[in-house]
Amino acid sequence: MPLGGKGPLTITVLTVEVALAGAVISMRLYTRKFLKGGVGIDDYLLMITWVIQMLFVILMIVSSVYGFGQHTTDITAEDIRKATKIEVLAQFFISLAMGLSKTAVAAFLLRIIVVVWQKAILWFWIVTMMAWSFLLAISCFAQCTPVEAIWDARITNKSCPINLTDIAFIMCSWSAAMDFFLAAFPWVVLWRLNMPKKEKITICVSLSLGVVAGICGVVRTSGLEVLSQTADYLYATADSIIWTNSEMTITIICASVPVLRPLWVKVLGGSISDRYYKQSDKPSEGSDGIITIGRIRKERKMETDFDLETIPRPDVRNTKTTTIGTFNGFSDAGSEHSILRDGQAIQQKREFTIAYEGGRAPGP
């Protein structure tokens, strides 16, 4: 039958959003794999989320073909059964995706923070969110016995002890609350960390955009009550389906923006060789037979060593080596200090090589 009602709008919005989410996740995976040094659990979770979201969109397109988004008076009873059955299956998948998307954001923060109580709070949200997500997914089919009674009104001998609307209301409310929490939490736990200020601002601001996802969740949740009060189910659930997919798409984008910063820098013509340092390893040759080579690397140690030693040149004879070693404590204002607090730090080690001609060290 031809599309009608809110069917075309549903297909358009869901298709655009899943394509946008797929593009963002593709850029995220490229950045992590080739520019940022490795794909993490949060990346895999978002990738799984998008795959499930794509299945959801495909199912909703098929349901719209059978009459989703239209009034029941405008479609046949057979199409009502088919559209409702496919929509219930789609709701099963989107319930799982909702939990996974929030978990991915929390997993991203778990890679950054180190304080135990902060990790405990994130794990609390992860566990509770996934618990409600699985419960809602299972309830989609467990709400009635036999299960066919969910979409087939001809079955009158049935039992429906589970109120899916109540579970959906609790789960969607918890999901919106988690959106607001994840938007505010980074400002509390990341702002005091010794990490590049631009990186802190990028993470905090991008995750703060999760407030928009929370607003989508509030709008969706506020419209759930009508579902248990109407027989026009296919038309009544159209807005909820659109808001749910919008919330998840915004969550995916907000979680990916901080990771895409190296890609953005590369597109603008720069390069990021290290998270904290940027220095070339190419040797540079000076005049008068002097070669200076600088290398920089990160080491987890309590001091910074400066070692100078000669690298011989084939065209320079009678060279001698001068080795200078220094130990710098935290009180030395001229030393390279820790980039983190409390001495538990990533320190910087520099090695300089100087060669000179003649049999004695040059005077002052």
N, C-alpha and C positions, 0 to 999 in steps of 0.2 A: 504494500500500500504506500502511497506517497507520504513524505514527511509532512508534519504539521505541528501546530501548537508551539511548544518550546523545544521541539526536537532539533530543528536547524540551528538554533542558538546554542544548544548544548553541544552539538557536534563541533561547531566552529570554535567555541571557547576551549573545549577539552583538547581539540587537535592542536590549536596554537600553543596552548600551555605545555602539552607533553613534548612538542617539538622544541620549544624554548628550553625546557628542563633538560632535554637530551643534549642540546647544543652546549649548555653550561657544564653539564657533567663530562662531556667529551673534552672540553677545554681544561677542566679540572684534572682529569686523568692524564692528559698530555703534560700539563704543568708539573704534576707530581712525579711522573715517570721520567721526564727528560730535563726538567729545569729545577726541581725541588728535592730530588734525591730519594724517591721511593714512594710507592703507593701504600696507604695505611688502611686500617680497619674501617675508618670513617668513609674513605673513598669507596670501598667495597659495599658498605651499607647503603650509600647513596645510589650506587650503580644498581643494586638489587631493588631499591625503592623505585627507581625509574622503570625498570623492567616490569615490575608489578603495576606501576601506574599506566604503562603502555597497554598491558593486558586489560586493565580497567577501562581505558578509553576505547579500545577495540570492542569490548563487550557492550559498552554504552552506545556505540554507533550502531551495532546490530540491534540492540533493544529499541533505539530510536526508529529504525527501519520498520519494526513491528508495531510502533505506536507510542513509545516512551515520550513523555512531554505533552501528550494529547489527552483530552478528556475521554473518559471511558464511553461516553455516549457517542463518540465519533469513530470508534473502532470496534471491530468484531470481538466476540468473546474469545475466539481462538487466538487472535492477536494479543488480547489482554493477557492471556495465560503465558504466551511465549515471551512477550516483553517483560512481564513481571518476573518470570523465572530467570531470564538473563540478567535483569537488574539485580536480583538477589545474589547471583553469582558474582557480579561486579562489585557489590557491596562487601562481599567476603574478602576480595582482594584489596580493595581500598582501605579496609579496616586494618589489615596487616601493614600496608604501605604507610599509613598515618603514624603508626608506632615506630616503624623503622626510620622514617625521616627525622623524627625528634631524637631518636637514639643516635643517629649519625652526627647531629649537631653536638650532643653531649660527648660523644666519642672524640670529636675534634678538640673540644676543650680539655678532655682528659689527657691529650697528648701534650698539653702546654703546662697545666698546673701541677704542682708538686705537693701541696699541703694536703694532709690526710683528710681533714674534715671537709675540705672542699670536694675532694674526690668522693667522699661518702655521700655528700648531698647529690652529686651528679648520678651516682649509682642508684640512689633512692628514686630519682625521677625516671631513670632508665627502666628499672624493674617494675615500678608501678605503671608506667606508660605502656610497656609491652604486655603487662598482665591484662590491663583493660583492652588493649588492642586485640589480643587473642580471644578474650571473652566475647567481645563484640563480633569478631569473625565467626566464632563457633555458634553464637546465638542466631546468626543469620539463617542457619539451617536447623538449629535445635529448638527454635521457638515454638514449633508446632509438630505434633505427631498425628498422622504421618506427615512427612516433610512436604509431600505434594500439596497438602492443604494450604500451604503458604501462597501458592499462585493459582490454585484451582478451586474456584468457589463452588464447584459441583460437589466437593467432598464436604459432607455435613457432619459425619461422625469423626470428630477430631478433638484434640486436646492441645491448647496453647498456653502452657503454664508460664512461659517466659515473655515478659513484655519488652520487646526489642526497643521500643521508643525510650523506655526508662534507661536501659543500658547505654543506648546511643547518647542520651542526654548527659549521663555521667562521664562517659568516655570523651565526648566532644568538649565538655566543660574542662576536664582535666587536660586535654590537649591544648586548649586555648590558654589555660593557666601556665602550662609548660612553655608556650611561646613567649609569654610575658616574662617568665623567669629567665629563660635563656637570653632574652634581650637585655636584661638588667645585670645578670650575673657577671659577665665579662668586665664590666666597669668596676666591679668590686674586687675581683681577684686578679685581673691582669694589669690594672693601672699602676700597681706598686712594684711590678716585676721589672728587673733590669733587662729590658729588651728594647730594640729600636722604637722610638716614639711613633714613627710613621706606621710601623707594624701594629703597635698597640691600638692606634687610632683606627686603622683599617679594620682590624678584627672587631673592636667594640662597636664602631659605627655600623658595619655591615650586619652584625648579629642583632643590633638594635632595630634594624628594619624588620626583624621578626615580629615586632609589634603589629605590623600590617597583617601578618599571618594570624596573629592572635585576634585581630579585629574581624578577619574573615571567619575565624572559628566562633566568635561570639554571635555574628550575624547568622551563621548556619545553625548554631545551637538554639537560638531564639525561635527558629522556625520549625523545630522538631516536634513541638507539641501538637501541631495541627495534623501530623501524620496519623496519630491514633484517633483522630476525630473526623476523618474523611474517608469516603469510599473511593474517591478519585485519586488513587494512590500514584499512578503513573504521572499525572500532571503535578500533584502536590510535592513530589520528591525532586522535581527538576531543579529548583533553586538550591536545595541542599546538596545535590550532586555537583553543581557548578561551584559553589562556595568551598566544598571539600577539596576539589581538585585545585582550586586557586590557592587555598591555604598550603597545600603540599608543594605546589610549584614555587611559591614565595619562600618556603622553608628551604628548598633545594638551592635556590639562588642565593639566599642570605648565607647559607653555610659554605657556599663555594667562592664568594667574592674575596675573602681573605687569602685563599689559596691561589687565586688567579693573579695576584699582584706581580709575581715574577714574569708571567706572560705579558702583562700590560707593559712592564718596563721593557721587555724585549721588543714588543711591537713599536714602542716609541723610539727604539734605536739604541737602548742601553743594554747592559748585560749584568746578570747577578751571578758572581762566581762563588760567593759565600754569604751566609746569612748575616754575618757581622763585619766581614772584611772584604776588601776588593783590591787586589794587588796583582800585578803581572809577574810571572815567573821567568820572563825573558831576560837573559843576561844583557847588561849594557856595558859597552867598552868605553873607558875614558881615555885621556891622553897620557903621555909619558909612561906608557907601559903598565898602567894601573887598571885592573879589572875589578869591578864591584858587582857582586851578585847578591840579591836579597831574596830570601824566602820567608814566608810567614805561614804559620800553621797554628792550630789550636791544640792545647794540651791541658789536661786536668792535673794541675800541680800547684804547689803553694808558692812558687817563686818564678821569676823570669830570668833566663840565662841569656847572655849575649856572648857568643863565641866567634872569634875572628881567626881565620886560618887561611893559609895561602893555597890557591889553586895555580899550579905552575903553567907558564906559557912556553910553548916550544921555541919562541923567538927571543926569550929573555933568559940570560944566563946569570949564574952566580946570585940567585935569589935566596933570601933567608926568610924564615917564618917568625912572625910575631903573634903570639896567642894571648888574648886578653880575656879573662873570665870575671864576671861580676855576679854578685848575689844581691838582689834587691828585695827588701822587705816591704811591708805595707806602709811604713813610715817614710819611705823615700819618695819625695814629691816628683822626682824626675823619672821614676820607673813606670812601666806599663802596668796599670792597676787592673784588678779584677773587674769584669763587666757584670758580675753578680755580687750579691752581698754575702757577708758572714764568711768570707774566705772560701766558700764552696763555689769554685769559679772555673770558667773557661779562660785560661791565661794565654798570653801571646808569646811565642818564641821567635826571635829573629836571629838569623845567622848571616854574618857579613864576612866576606872574604876579600882580603887586600894583599896584593903582591906588589913588591917594589924592587927596583934594581939596586945593585951595590951591596956592599958587605956589612953595612950598618943601618940601623933604623934612622929615618930622617929626623933631624933635630926639630925643635919647636919653631 
